[in-house]
Amino acid sequence: MEEQGYIEVKFEGLVGDIPLKPIDMDIAEIKEIINDVEVFLYPTRNERAERPHISYRIEEGSVRNLFYLPISGVLLFNGLTSEITNRGNIDFLDNKRAEIIDKLQRKASERNIEISFYSSSSSHVILKINKETQFFKLNATYIETEFILYGKINEEGGNNPNFHLLTKEYGKLVISATEQQLLEGEKRLFKVYGVRAKGKQNLTDNKPFDLKLVDYLTYNPNYDEHKLDLLIQRASSNWNAVSNVDLWLKEIRGGVNG
């Protein structure tokens, strides 16, 4: 059996002029603390389904929330909370863990309490959260990515060279380009084109912005039925050389055990 240890989340503050005690904690708040510690240690559903046994006890000394679990979980807790202290932020944490620390930070700031993290493998406090700390989660509003976009080009030029692309998905998009990109090749004004562009995507409505042209793509919504039939005929003849089609497809997709 793996060596056991404990982790502690301690709440210190005042209720009026009296120090906070376990009797002051509502069962809903205790339930929330238990759930937050479980998710902080094991953020995914699969990890929680396979996690080791964890027992809980609440003790005096302000409010000491004690969790008893295998030492591997204690070391994980130590590593994560120590890194928060060392960095002074939670930017490196995954989303669920960051949300929990953010929630504790807001609680500490709003209620003027101090939340301290301890463990059986450390003789001193590992992390402190209070109204002076700033362990808030930074909410990203966009991501940077690359797009393949199709639409009609209806304006070109400007002091800062760009063109407007009218798309079905996002409406009018402004895409910056160099003068050379706008002038080279055929005239594209009022024609439907595909473009490959780099830029940002708003996480609220998914609309691209701050776009910069990488390359034009010829847009051809029609296909040559004769050429398609010819390609199918050529490909079909090659199947005769494949003795076991199912096995061949499995290998193409990543191996028989893939």
N, C-alpha and C positions, 0 to 999 in steps of 0.2 A: 504493500500500500504506500502511495506517495506521501511524503512528509506534509503535514498540515501546518497552516499558519492563519493569520487573519489580516484584514484590512479594516481601517476605521475612517468613518466620515463624521467629524465632530462639529456640532453647531453650538456657537457661543453667542449670547446676546442677552437682552433684557426684555422682560414683559412688565411694562411699567418701570418700577425701580427694582424689580426682583429678577435675579439671574434665571435664564431659560432652563427648564427642567423637562424630563421626558413626559410628565403629565400634561405639559402644555402643547405637545405634538398631537394633532388630530390623526386619526387612523388613515385618512386619505393622504396626508402628507407623508406618513410612514410608508404607506404602500408605494407612493411615488418615488421615495428615496430608494427603496428596495429594487424597484423596476429600473431606475436610472443606473444603479451600480451594476445590475445584471447586463444591461445593454452596453454600458461603458466597457465592461470586460469582454462581452461576446456580442458584438454589434449586429451580426447577421442572424437570420432565422435558423440556418443550419447549425451555426455555432451554438446558439442557445439550446437547440434540440439535443446537442451532443455534449453540453457542458457538464462538468463534474458536480457533485453534490455541494451545495452551499447552504450553510445554516446562518441564522441571524439572531442577534440579541441587542436590546437597547439598554443602556446603563446610564446612571447618574454621572455627574462631572460635566455640567451643562447637559448636552445631549450627545451621547456617544453611540453611534450606529456601528455595530461590530459585525463583520461578515467573516465566517470561518470557511476556508476552502483550501485546496491543495496549494503547495508552495509555488507551483508554476503560475497559478493565477495571481498570487501575491507579487511575484517578480514582474509579471506583465503590468500590473497596476503601478508598481514602483517605477518601471521604465517610462510609462506614459505620463504619469504625474510629474516625475522629475524633469522630463523633457519640456513640459509646459512651463515649469519654474525656470529652467535654464534659458528658454527662448523668450519668455515673457509674453507669449501669444499662443493661440490655438490654431494658427493657419495650417499647420502640418497634419492636423487630425483629420480623419475621415468625417463625413457629414454628420453621422449619428453621434459620434463621440463629441464633436465640436458643439452640437446642439445641447447636449447635456451640460457641458461646462458653461456654455452661454446662459443656460437657464439658471444654474447655480449662481453665476455672477450677477444676474439680474435680481435674483432673490436676495443676495447679500447686499446689493446696493439699495434696493427698495425698503428692506426691513432693518438695515443697519446691523447685520449680524456678520460673524466671521465663520467661515467654513474651512476646516483644516483636515488634511489627509495624512493619515499615519498608516504604518503597517508593522507586522511582527518582525520584519527583517530590517527595520530602520529605527535607530534610537532617537531620531528627531523628526519634526514635521517635514513632510515632503512637499506639500503645496498648500498655500493659504489663499483664500478668496475672500475679499472684503470690499468695502465701498471705495477703497483706494486703488484696487487692482482693475485691470481693463481686459479681462479675458472674454471679450465679445467676439462672436462669429461674424466675419465679414461676408455679407451676402453678395455673391457675384450677380451682376445684372446682364452680363453678356459673355459669350465665348468667342474666341478667334478661330476661324475655320476657313475652309475653301468651299466654293459653291460652283455648281453647274447650273446656269440659268438660261432660260429661253424666252425670247420676246422680240418685239419690234423696236428697232432703233429709230427714235423720232427727233432727236436733237444731238448735235455734235459741236464741239469747239469750246469757246469760252476762254477767259484769261487763264484759268486753271483748267487745262484740257480735260474734258470728260464727255460722256454721252449719256443719254437717258434711254433706259430699256423698259418698255412697257410689258409687264409680265401678268399672267393670269393669277398667279399665286399671291404676289406681293404688291401689285400695282406698279407705279413708276419707281424705278431704282436709278440712282445716279452712280455711275461707275467712272472713276478717274482713270486716265490713260495718258500715255505720252503722245506728243505730236506725231512721232514716227508711227506709233500704233494706229492712230486715227487716219493717217495718210496712206499707209502702205496697202497694197492690194486693191481690190475693187471698191467701188462706192457702196457703202452699207446703209446709207440713210434711207429710212422708210422700208427696210427689208427685215425679215425675220431671221434672227441669228441665235445661235447658242454661244454663251461665253463662259469661260472658266475664270473665276475671280476670287481673290482673297479678301477677307473682311471680317466683320463682327456680326454676330447673330444675337438679337435681343431675346433673352430667356423668357420674357413675358408674352410676347406675341410672335416670336420666332422670325421676325422680319430682319433681313440682312441690312447692314449699313456700313459706312466707311469702306466702300468697296473699291478695289484696285484691279484693273484688268491684268490677267495673266496671258490669255490667248483667246482668239475667236474660234468658234466651232461651226462648221457648215451645218445648217439645219435643213434636213430633208425628211419631211413627214411621210413621204410616199416611198414605196419600195417597188422594185422591178420584179413582178411575179415570175417572169421567165427565168431571171437570174436565181431567184429563190429556189425554184424547182430544180434547176441545174445543180445548185449546191447540195440540195437534199439527195439528188441522185448520186452525186459523187461520194457524199458521206456514207450513203447506204451501202455502196459497194465495198467500202472499207470494213463494214461490220462483219463481212464474210470471213475476215482473217481473225476475228475474235471468237475463240472457242467457248468461253464462258463469260457471257455479257455481264451477269450479276457480279461475278468476282472482279472483273475488269473495272466496273463502276465503283466498287468498294475501294479498290486500290487507288483510283483517281481521286476519290474523296478523302483519302488520308490513310489508306491501309485497311486490311481486313478487320483489324480491331479498332480502327479509328472512329 
